[in-house]
Amino acid sequence: MHASVDVHPTFITTSDGLANNSVRYLFQDSKGFIWMGTLDGLSRYDGHSFVTFRPESGDKISLANHHVKKIQEDRNGFLWFITAPELMSCYDLKHDCFVDFTGCGEYRRPYNKILETAVGDIWLWHHQSGEGAGYAGGITSAAMDMYLLQRKMGNYQLMQ
């Protein structure tokens, strides 16, 4: 006995609301949304329609750059986006908005790597400069404990 699955693919493009036809990264979040990182913004798809996110001018916290390279979700319900010029953006799924993940306005610093530890701490760093930041207890919408990790003489030194 053989089972058969009938597949009917649906093609979606910019005419359907996708930010750009060059999708570079796909990710499904814990709420079931499909996020598509493109060469011209970020698209969130609910199975019927799109919401597009692009960088906004001024001081408003938004997507850092229009070229999204990687997407991941942490255990606290925050989405992390790495963009082309090695900038990081953080999106709060509970409150449906981008947030300052540093808690002190330094979210425009360059990072290109992210690690979530077994206890939910988030570590960001830049592989060339060695600079990084760690957030104890994960990221929360309220005030955060922030620790700066600086490279000094080839050794890392944790500074509060």
C-alpha positions in Angstrom: 0.0 0.0 0.0 1.3 3.4 -1.0 0.2 6.7 0.4 -0.1 9.7 -1.9 0.0 13.3 -1.0 -1.3 15.8 -3.5 0.7 19.1 -3.2 -0.5 22.3 -4.7 2.2 25.0 -4.3 1.2 28.6 -4.1 3.6 31.2 -5.4 3.6 34.5 -3.6 5.3 37.6 -4.9 5.5 41.4 -4.4 2.1 41.7 -6.0 0.7 39.6 -3.1 2.4 42.0 -0.6 5.8 40.3 -0.2 8.5 43.0 0.5 10.8 41.7 -2.3 10.9 38.6 -4.5 14.4 37.8 -3.3 13.7 35.9 -0.1 16.9 35.1 1.7 15.6 33.6 5.0 12.4 31.9 6.1 11.4 31.4 9.7 8.2 30.3 11.5 7.7 31.8 14.9 6.0 30.3 18.0 2.7 32.0 17.0 2.7 30.4 13.6 3.6 33.5 11.5 6.0 33.0 8.6 8.8 35.6 8.5 10.6 36.2 5.3 13.9 38.1 5.2 14.3 39.7 1.8 16.7 42.1 0.1 14.2 44.9 0.6 12.7 44.4 4.1 11.0 41.9 6.3 7.6 40.3 5.6 5.4 38.6 8.1 2.8 36.2 6.6 -0.2 34.8 8.4 -1.3 32.5 5.6 -3.6 35.2 4.0 -1.8 38.6 4.0 1.5 40.3 4.6 2.8 42.9 7.0 6.0 44.5 5.8 8.7 46.0 8.0 11.4 48.3 6.7 13.8 50.7 8.4 12.2 53.9 9.6 14.0 57.3 9.7 14.4 59.2 12.9 14.7 57.9 16.4 11.9 55.3 16.1 13.1 51.8 16.8 12.6 49.7 13.7 14.2 47.1 11.5 17.9 48.1 11.4 18.4 47.5 7.7 16.3 46.4 4.7 18.5 43.3 4.0 17.7 40.6 6.5 20.2 37.7 6.6 19.0 35.7 9.6 16.0 35.3 11.9 15.7 33.4 15.2 13.4 33.4 18.2 14.5 33.2 21.8 12.6 31.4 24.6 11.1 34.7 25.8 9.2 35.4 22.6 11.6 37.8 21.0 12.6 37.6 17.4 16.2 38.5 16.5 17.1 39.7 13.0 20.7 40.0 11.7 20.9 42.4 8.8 23.5 43.0 6.1 25.6 45.7 7.6 26.0 43.5 10.8 23.2 45.2 12.7 20.8 43.5 15.0 17.1 44.1 15.5 14.8 42.7 18.2 11.0 42.3 17.8 8.7 41.7 20.8 6.1 39.2 19.7 3.9 39.9 22.7 3.7 43.6 22.1 4.0 43.5 18.3 6.9 46.0 18.1 10.6 46.4 17.7 12.4 47.1 21.0 15.7 48.5 22.2 17.3 45.3 23.3 20.1 47.1 25.2 17.8 49.1 27.4 20.2 52.1 27.0 19.9 53.2 23.4 22.9 51.3 22.1 21.0 49.0 19.8 22.7 50.5 16.7 26.1 48.9 17.6 27.3 46.3 15.1 26.7 42.7 16.1 26.7 39.7 13.7 26.5 36.7 16.1 23.9 35.7 18.6 23.8 32.9 21.2 21.1 32.0 23.7 22.5 30.1 26.7 20.8 27.2 28.4 19.4 29.5 31.0 18.0 32.0 28.5 20.7 34.6 28.6 21.3 36.3 25.2 24.9 37.0 24.1 25.6 39.2 21.0 29.0 39.9 19.6 30.9 41.0 16.5 33.4 38.4 15.3 36.0 41.0 14.1 36.0 43.6 16.8 35.4 41.2 19.6 32.9 43.5 21.2 29.8 42.1 22.5 26.9 42.4 25.0 25.1 39.9 27.2 21.7 40.2 28.7 21.2 38.3 31.9 17.9 36.5 32.2 17.1 37.1 28.5 15.5 40.2 27.1 12.4 41.7 28.8 10.3 44.7 27.8 11.1 46.3 31.2 14.6 47.4 32.3 17.3 44.9 31.7 20.6 44.0 33.4 23.2 44.8 30.8 26.7 43.7 30.8 29.3 44.8 28.3 31.9 42.4 27.1 35.0 44.2 25.8 38.1 42.7 24.3 41.2 43.8 26.2 44.7 42.5 25.2 43.1 39.4 23.6 41.2 38.5 26.7 37.6 39.1 27.4 36.6 41.0 30.5 33.1 41.1 31.7 32.1 44.6 32.8 28.9 45.7 34.5 
